[in-house]
Amino acid sequence: MANKDVAYQQLLARYNLKLANKYGKKSEKMLGANEVFSEVELVLDEHDKNFLAVRHAEACRCDCRYQ
């Protein structure tokens, strides 16, 4: 009977470990989890694009669109 109890406990431990690995916190990956959204960075990027377009238009004096 003791051997069955040991075998049962080992099986139960392996099963619990499998569940923890499958459904635990670290099992689910979130895209972009390590990225930080910065509204300031987004606004500055837009500002930079506009600034460069104006500078290009002044320097080039052409009809092209700076992209």
C-alpha positions as CSV (number, residue, x, y, z in Angstrom):
1,M,0.0,0.0,0.0
2,A,2.9,2.4,0.8
3,N,4.3,1.9,-2.8
4,K,0.9,2.9,-4.2
5,D,0.8,6.0,-2.1
6,V,4.3,7.0,-3.2
7,A,3.5,6.4,-6.9
8,Y,0.2,8.3,-6.5
9,Q,2.0,11.3,-4.9
10,Q,4.7,11.3,-7.6
11,L,2.0,11.2,-10.4
12,L,0.1,14.0,-8.7
13,A,3.2,16.1,-8.4
14,R,4.1,15.6,-12.1
15,Y,0.5,16.4,-13.0
16,N,0.5,19.6,-11.0
17,L,3.8,20.6,-12.5
18,K,2.5,20.1,-16.0
19,L,-0.6,22.3,-15.2
20,A,1.6,25.0,-13.7
21,N,3.8,25.0,-16.8
22,K,0.8,25.1,-19.1
23,Y,-1.4,27.6,-17.3
24,G,1.0,29.5,-15.0
25,K,1.7,33.2,-15.2
26,K,4.8,32.9,-17.4
27,S,3.2,30.5,-19.9
28,E,1.2,33.3,-21.5
29,K,3.2,35.7,-23.7
30,M,1.8,39.1,-24.4
31,L,3.0,40.9,-27.5
32,G,4.7,44.1,-26.7
33,A,4.8,43.4,-23.0
34,N,8.3,44.8,-22.8
35,E,7.6,47.9,-24.8
36,V,6.5,51.2,-23.3
37,F,4.1,53.5,-25.2
38,S,5.3,57.0,-25.1
39,E,2.8,59.6,-26.3
40,V,5.6,62.2,-26.1
41,E,7.7,60.2,-28.4
42,L,4.9,59.9,-30.9
43,V,4.2,63.6,-30.9
44,L,7.9,64.4,-31.3
45,D,8.1,62.0,-34.3
46,E,5.3,63.8,-36.0
47,H,6.9,67.2,-35.2
48,D,10.2,65.9,-36.6
49,K,8.5,64.8,-39.8
50,N,6.8,68.2,-40.3
51,F,10.0,70.0,-39.4
52,L,12.0,68.0,-42.0
53,A,9.3,68.5,-44.6
54,V,9.4,72.3,-44.2
55,R,13.2,72.4,-44.1
56,H,13.3,70.3,-47.3
57,A,10.8,72.5,-49.1
58,E,12.8,75.6,-48.1
59,A,16.1,74.1,-49.3
60,C,14.9,72.3,-52.4
61,R,12.4,74.8,-53.7
62,C,10.8,72.0,-55.7
63,D,7.4,70.5,-56.0
64,C,8.3,67.1,-54.5
65,R,6.8,65.9,-51.2
66,Y,9.4,65.0,-48.6
67,Q,8.4,61.7,-47.0
